[in-house]
Amino acid sequence: MGIHTRVKGDRDSDPTPLSVDLSQATSAEAWGVEDSEKLYRVEGWGDPYFSINAAGNVMVSPRGDLGGSLDLYELVQALRKRNLQLPLLIRFSDILGDRIERLNACFAKAIARYNYGGTYRGVYPVKCNQHRHLVETLVQFGQPYQFGLEAGSKPELMIALATLQPSNLAKSNDFEDTLLICNGYKDRDYIETALLAMRLGHKPVLVIEQLHELPIAIEASRNLGIKPILGVRAKLSAKGSGHWQSTTGDRAKFGLTIPEVLAVVERLAASEMLDCLQLLHFHIGSQISAIGTIKNAIREAAQIYGELVKMGANMQYLDVGGGLAVDYDGSKTNFHASKNYNMQNYANDIVAEVKDACEERGISPPILISESGRAIASHQAVLVFDILGTNEPLADVSAPVENEHRSIRNLRHTYSQIAVENYQEAYHDAIQFKEEAISLFNFGYLSLRERAIAEKLYWACCRKILEITRTQEYVPDDLEELEQNLAAIYSANLSVFQSAPDAWAINQLFPIMPIHRLDEKPTNRGVIADLTCDSDGEINKFIDLLDVKDVLELHPLEPETEGDSTSKSKHKPYFIGMFLVGAYQEIMGNLHNLFGDTNVVHIRITPKGYNVEQVVKGDTIAEVLGYAQYNAEDILENLRRRTEEALQDQRITLDESQRLLQNYARSLSSYTYLSED
């Protein structure tokens, strides 16, 4: 048996060998870093940024193929010595720059290949990750490519106007300028602010997504004496794929139907402003896994663009929106966590489809725009957290005691008889005898100690059966649950709701793996439980080649050795990395159980190694309490008064009261996650 037994997603791909089976590695000595690379599919999702070095640690190459790398495990150790506690979000700024360069290079190559008469101007959708240091870094890396921003709300417009470098006023009509695409719901203030920003040298494009926005834009333009650049967002009949396919088509939240697009054209023509309509925008959803979906949408949009030109609009831009996917599981298929195309395929198909449509109509090709946020931002962030401990079912075959109950003797006999020939039958026998023992306990015929013996024998049977199933090519369906039922629970120092909300909300898969000990065979299977008291605060779905795994291969925790100063816990530190979390996760994280923002560091590669460019400290307990309208000084004073009352009643000593107040005050200023001390 491999870790997987059946395909759970409909994928288009070439037949590929199954991922590595732990049962085939007979000893720890036989395991190497190549086995870990196959097991965790590092090359599939991590190339060219992540790999494993000879020491068994994850290596990060922030500049991709351009050279320069660092050991992630050693980096985490160094950051801990800088008093940066885990969990820790590490942003590799150079990856952000490499993603922008790759995207622009792909479109440049496609434009040259197809002899396309237009150009490409990308924009970053601020909604993908609005954090200041990331947006500022992105704008810096994007300047050589006139890479702009997309704002989907009034707050994001404020960010864009303060961050983008305005063009020279004398070039305000040059279509090569950096663009600011203004999407989302708009009120008068939004529209007027965008128009007035043109006086500064910005080039905002107001995309009409609701019909009521158009008269506001026309009136604001006349009142201010500023001619706007307008776009329309069309609802296409072509639909997306994956998690967000229901957000597209006729019932999409945003955009105009074709009759509404025609109404915009007619209203602008009647207002003698049809020349202001210069952009067609569409969006068929995030994380489009199938290239065919993209091609269908481009084909339809190119025809709409041509019709708008024919109707007299001064069309200049075609904005293909977002959707460029990230291969989270490395399978290169049309599974929702993957994609069956690469960035160059994406650029080629857009350029080729638009060129053909324009040539058929004899019109000039537009400037192409994409809003590729996920594909730009995902790779640059890695969340590293530590494991606090493990918990798994107690399995034990202790020596029998005198006069054991028949149900316990039956379990012992079942265990002794388990073999390849009868393991399925033995499994059902073990279940039956365990249920009998529980029933007897409930009616008072078994003691608590006897029930404990029965349960440990049952789990011992399950473990013995599981070891057999791992050697089989086929495992019966009724035994598939064994792997998950026997999985260890690895307690992690993180909040899924804060740092990986998509894993909880929409079952998004992220690559997760240890960042060290990868030259050792991971002999355990486990799931990851976070610090929250919510049963949903668990990660129990993991990437695999042809399946979604219910368990993750992990190493047993190593006992702390005498004199080991690296940890004050009972085991050596064990660090897990969650990769490709740079898009959406940070900004969408919530304060479940009041676990706040994690510590964040920005790392840049230098000729001498790396530089910790920026440190953003995570929330303290006082800060998250403030979000819930608690004042730290007030609640500390409340506790002080109660200690005084307890002192008066002699329920606490003076030393105890002071220790309580000191611990309370120190906790208010501490990290919301568990301390390593």
N, C-alpha and C positions, 0 to 999 in steps of 0.2 A: 504493500500500500504506500502511495505517496501521501503527501500532506493534503492533496486534493483528489477528488474522485469523480467530479463531474463539472461540466461547464455551466456556470450560472449566468453568464452574459452572452448575448449573441454577438460574435465578433467576426469581422472579416480579416483574415490573416492567412499566411502560408503555414502549413503544418510545421510545428516547431517542437523539439524535444521537451518533455516535461522538465520542470525545475528540479534541482538536486534533491534527492531523497536521503534524509539523515540515516535511514536504516542501512544504506549502502556503505557508509563510512564505519568501519569495524572498530576503530580505535581513535583516541584523541590524537595519536601520532600521525594518523593517516589524513588528518584534516589540515588544510592549508588555506591561505587567503583567497585562492582561486575558488575554493568551495564556498566561502562566505560571499564572494562576489556573485556567484550563481544563485545561491540561496536567497539573498536579499535583493537580487536583480539590480545591482548597483549600476552596471553599465547601461542597462535599458533606460533608467530614469535619471541617472546622474551624469552621464557623459555630456560635456567634457569637464564638468566642474567637480565631481566627486568620484573618489576611487579608494582603494585600500592599499596601504603601504606594507612593506615586508614585516614591520613590527606588529601588524594586525590592527592598526589604527586607521580611522577614516582620514583621507587626505582631501584637502580643498584646493582647487586650482581656480581662483576667482577670475583670472583672465582667460580661462579656457585654454585654447591651443597656443596662446601667446607666451606661455611660460610663467613660472612663479607659483609656488604652492606652499602649503603649511599643514602641519599635523593638527587636526581638530582636537584630539585628546590633549595634546600638550598645550594648545591654546586655552582650552577650558581650565586646565590646571593653573596656568599663568593668570587667568582672569580671576580665579578663586583667590589667589594670593594677593590680588588687588582689592580684596574684600567685596567682590561681586558674587553674591550667592546665587545658587540655582533655585528655581529654573531660570534660564538665561536665554534670551533671544539674541542670536548673533546675526547681524546683517553684514554681508560682504558686498561693499559698495561697488567693487570692480565687476562683480557679476552683473549688476544693473547696467553698467556701461557696456559690457560685452553683449548683453541682450539687445540693447538699442542698436549697437553696431551691426550685429548679425541681421536684425530685421531690415535695416536700411540696405545692407549689402545684398540681401535676397531680392528685394524689390529692384535694386539697381541692376542686378544680374538679369532678372526677368525682363526689365525694360529694354536692356541691350539685346537680349536673345530674340525678342519679338519685334524689335525695332519700333517700340511704342513711342508715340509722339508726345506723351505727357510726362509728368514727373510724379514723385511720391512724397507725401508729407504726413508723417505719423503724428499722432497725438496720444498722450497718456491719459486715460480716464482717472481722474483724481479719486473717485469713489473706491477704486481698487485698494488703495492704501494712502490715506491722507496725511500721514505723519510728516511733520515739517522737514526733518532731516532727510528723509527719503525723497520727498518731492524736490527739495532744493538740489540734492545730488543728481536726481534724474534730469532736471532742467540743465544743470551744468554739463552732464554727459551728452545731452541732446542738442546743445547749441550748434555743433558743426553740421548737424543734419536738419536744422530748422524744425526740430522736434517740439511740438506744441503740447498743450494741455486740453482736456475736455472736462467741463464742469457740468454736473448734473443737478446742482442745487445752488441756492443763493450763497450759503457758506462756502461751497467749493469755488464759486466765482470769486469770492473774496480772496481765497488762497491763490487762485490762478493770477489775479491781477497784481497781487503783491509779490509773486514769485517769478513770473515770466519777465524776461527782459524786453521792454518795448522796442519796436523797430524805429528807425529814423522817420520822422514825420514826412519827410520828402518822399519816402518810399511806401507810403501808406496804401497805394494802389497797386503795388507790386505783388503779384500772386505767389512770389517765392518767399514771402515773409512767414514768420512763425505764426501758426494759427491758434486761436482759442475758440474751440467749438462749445457753444452754449446750448446744452440739452436740458431736459427736465422741465418741471412745471415752472412757469414764469409769471411774476406779477409786474406791476408798473416799475417798482424800484429796481427789480432785476434787469428789466429791459433798458431803463434809463441809464443805469450804472454801466452796462455793457456798451451802450452807444457813446457815453461820455468818455469811456476808456479809449475810444478811437482817437480822441484828441491827444492822448499820451503817446500814441504810436502803436497801441495794441491793434490786433486784427481779429475782433470777435465776429463769429458767425452765429447769428440767432436762428436756431433751428425751431421751426414751428411744429409743435407736437400736438397742440390742441387748437381748435379753430378760434377759440376766444382770445388766443394770444395775438392773432394777426391784427385786429383793429387797435389793440394797445400799442403794438410796434409801429403801426402807421402813424398814429396820433403822436407818439413820443418822437418819432423822426421829424415830423413837421414842427412840433413845438421847439425842438432843440436845433433844428436846421442841420441835422446830421443824417446823411444817407446811409441806411443800414446795409449790411450784407446778410441776406436771408437764406435759409434753407428750409426744406420740408422733410419730415421723417415719414416715410411711407410704410404702411403695413403690407408686407408681401404675402402672397398665398403660400410661398415656400416656407416650410417650418423647420425649426432647429431639431436637434437631437439631444438625448441625454436628460439630465435633471431639469433643464430649462425649456424643453420643447413646448410645454404648455403655455409659455409666456409669449409665444409668437403666433402669427397668423391673424385671422380676422378678429379674435378676441384678445389681442395683445393689449396690455395696459397703456402703452405709449404708441404714438404714431397716428397717421391719417389714412383713412381708406382712400381708394382711388377717387371716388366721387368728391371726397373732402379735399384731396390734392387739387382737383380741377376747380373747386370753389376758391382755393387760395389763389390759383392762377388768375381766375376771373376777377377777384377782388383787387389784386395787385394791378392788373391791366386797367381796371376802372379807375384806380387811384394814380395811374401813370407811374407806377413803381415796379413794373414787371422786370425791369433791368436789375432790380435789387435781388431777385431770386437767382441764386448762383450755385446752390448746393442741393444735392439729393442725398438723403441719409436713410439707412435702414439698419436694423439689428435683428438677427435671427437667433439670439441667445448666446449665453456664455458656454465655453467648453464644448465646442462643436467637434464631436469625435470622428465624424465621417466626412471626407472631402467631397463626396457627391452632394451632400446637403449644401455646402458652400457654393459649389458650381451652379446648382440650380438657382440659388438666391441671386448670385451675381448675374446670371443670364436674364432673370426677370427684371432686376434693378436696372441693368444696362438698357433694356427696352424702354422702361419708364423714363430714364434719363434722356434717351433719344427723342421721345415724344414731347418732353418738356422743352427741349431745344426747338423742335418743330413748331411749338406753340408760341415761340418768341421770347422765352425766358433766357436770360444771359448766363447760361449754365457754365460753370467753371470747375466744379468739384463733384466727385462721387465718393461719399463716405460709406465704406463697407461695414462700419461698426466694429464690434468686438467679435469674439467667438474663436479666435486662434487658440487652440487647445494646448494643454500641458499633459505630457505623458507621465502621469503619476505612478502607473504600475509598470511602465517599461515594456509593455507587450506589443506596442505598435499596431493596435487593432482598433476597431470601432466601438470598443467597450467604453462606458461612460467615464471611466478613469484613465482613458488612454486616447489615442488618435491614430488613424491609419494613414497619416501623411506627415511630412515634415514642413518646416518653415519655407523651404524653397518651393515645394509643391504648392503651398498656399499662395505664395506670391505669383508663381507661374500661372496658376489657374485664374486668378483675378485679372492679371494683365492680359492674358490671352482672350478671355471672354469679353472684356470691355473693348479691346481692340477690334475684335471681329464685329461686335455690334455697331461700333462707330463707323467702321469701314463700310458696312452694309448700308448705312444711312448717309455716308459721305459727310460726316461731321467731325470736328476736331475732338481728339480724345481728352477726357478730363484729367485734372490733377487728382490722383488717387489718395485717399485718406483711410487709415485704419485706426481703430481704438483698441489696440492690443494690450490690455492691462495685465491680465493673468499671465500671458506669455512673457511679459517683461519683468514682472515683480516677483513671481513665485519662487524662482530658484535662489534669489539672493538672501533668503532668511532661513535659518536653522534654529529650531528650539531644542535646547539640551536640558534634560532634567535627570535627577538622580533617583534611584530606587531605594525606598526606605526599608523594605522587607518583602518577604513572600509568604504566601499561605496556600496550602494545598491539602486535599483530603488525606487524613491519616490512614495509612495502609500498614497493617501489621499482622503477622502470623505468629502470635506468641504461643508458648507451650500450653496445651490444654490443661484445664483444672478438673478436679474430681467432680463428678455428677453434673457435667455441663448439660444444659438443655439441648433437646434434640435439634432445634433450629440452628444452634451454634455448631453442633456436630455436623449437621448437613452442609453448612458453609465450609467447614474445614475439609470435609470429604470432596466437595466441589472443587476447592482450590487444588487439592492434591491430584485430581484427575484431569485438570485442564491440559489439552494438547491440541496440536494442529487439526487433528481429525474431529474434534468435538467442541471447539472453542465457542461456536455460535450457540449450541445447545447449553453449554456451561454458563454462558452469559445470562440466558433466560432463567436457568436454575438459580443462579446467584441472586437475581432480582426477586424471584419468588421467595427464597428463604429470608432475604433481608426484610421484605414486606411482612412476612410471617412474624419475624422477631419484633418489628415495630408494633404490630397488632397485639402481640402478647404483652408487650410492655404497656400499651395503652389500657389493657384490661388487668394489669397488676401481676402478671405471671412471670415477668422478667424484671430484674433490678436494673438500675441505671448503669451499673458497672457491666452487667451482662449485655445490655443494649450496646454499650460502647464497644465491647468485644465483637459483637455481631457486625457492627458498622465497619470496623477496621478490617475484619475478614472480607466483607463485601468489597471494599475498595482494593484489597490485596488481589482478589479475584479479577477485578476490572483491570488492574495494572498488568497482571500476567496475560490476560486476554489481549490487551492493547499491544503488548510487545509482539504477540503473534501476528496481529493484523498488520503491523508495520512491515512484515516480511511478505505479505500476500499481494499479488497483482490486483485482485478484486476483493473488495470488502462489502459484505451485505449491508443494505441500507439501514437496517436496525442497529448496526454497530457503529455507524458514522458518528453518533453523538459521543462515543467514548472519548475521543481526543479532546473535545471541548470540556466534557464533564471532569476529566482528570487534569485539566490544565491548571497550572499554578497561577495564583493571582499575584502579580507584581505590583506592589503599592508604590505609586509614583508621586513625587513631590511636584505636582502641577494641578491645574484645573482645566479639564477639557473644555468647559464652558467659556473660560477666559482665553485660552490659547489655541484651541482647535474647535471652534463652535460648529464648523461645517461637518466635522466628524460626527457630532451629536445630532445636528439638525437635519442633514440631508444624506447622511452615511457617506460622506466624501472620504475617499481613501487617500492616505498620505504614506509615503515611504517611511517606515520606522525601523530602526535597527540600533544595536549597540555601536558606540563610536570607538570601542577598543575591545581587546581580547578576540579579535576576528581571525587570529591564527589558531584559535581553539575551537573545538567542536561544541556547538551549543546544544547540550543534551536535554535541556528542559523545553517544554512547550508552555506558553503562558498567555494571559491576557493582562492588560494594563488598567489598573483602577486608580482614579485620581483621589484628591483629598476631600472632595465634596461629599456631603451625606446623601447625594442623589444617586439612585440606582442607575441612572443614565450616564453617570460620570465614569464611564468605562470604555475602553477601546478594545473591541473584540472582533474586528474585521481588519484584515491585513492584505497587502498586495500579494499577488501570485501571478504566474504566467497565464494559466487557463482557468483560473478560479479565483474566488475570494476566500482566503484562509480564515478560519475561526480562531486560530491560535498562532502565536509568533514563536519562532525558535529563539531561545534565550539561554544564557549561561547561568549555572547555579551561582549564588552569591558566595564569595570567598570569605572565610572567617578572617577576622583581623589578626595579624600576627603580632607577637610580643614586640613591643617597641615601635610599632607602626604608628606614626604621628599623622598619617594622612586622613584618618577618620576617627571620630570619637564614638561611632556606632559599633555594633558588634560584628560588622562585616566591612570589607574593603569597599570603597566607592564603586558603584556600577552606574555608568552614564549611558543614557539612551538619547538618540537624536531623532527628532521628527523633522523631515526635510520638505522642501517646496511649500513652505507655509507663509510666503511673503505676500500673498494676495488675499485680501478680505479678512483673514483671520484676526489680525490685531485689532482692527477698527470695529469688528463685529463682536468681539469678545464681551461677555457680560460679567457681572459681579456676583454670581451665584455663591452663596456662603461667604460673600465679601472677600473673595480672593481677587486681588487687584492686578494691575498691569505688572508684567515681569520686568526684571532688569533687562536693558537693551544696550548692546555695544555695536559700534560701527567699525569695521576692520578694513583697512586699506593695505594692499601689498606695497612694499618698498624694496629698493635694492638690497637693503640690509635685513629684510624679513617682512615685518608687518608693523603697522602703526595703529594703536587704539585711537581712532579719530574722534570718536564721540561716545560718551557714556550717558545714558538716560536711566536714572535710577527708577526702580519700580515703586509702586504705591506702598506707603506705610499704612499701618492699621488706622492711625488717626485720619489719614486722607480718605480711605474708603468709608470710614464712619461718617466723615463729613458729607460724602455723597448721599448718605441716608439721613442727613440733617442732624447728626449728632455733633456736639461741640466737645472736643477732647478735654478742654479745661473744665467744662461743666461736669462731665461724667467722672473725671478724676476727683473733683471736689465732692461730688455725691458719695463716692466711695470713701473719701476721707471722713466725712461726717458719720458714715456708718461704722467705720473703725472706732471712732470716738465713742459712739454709743455702746459698741461691744466692749470697749475698755472700761466704761462705767459699770457695765454689768459683769465684768471680770470673765467674759467669754473668750478673750484673746489677750495675750501679753503685749506689752509695749514693743518688744523686739519683733514679735510676729506681725503686729500691725504695720510696723515700718517696712518689714520685708515684703508684705503684701503690697503696700503702696509703691515701693520701689520697683517691684516686678511689673505692676500694672502700668506705671509711668514708662518703664523701659519698653514694654510691649507696644504701647501706643506709637512709639517712634520706630518700631521695627518693621521689617518686611512682612507681608501678609502670609508668606509661605513658611514652611518649617525651617528652622535654623539648623545649620550643620554643626553647631557647637554641642 
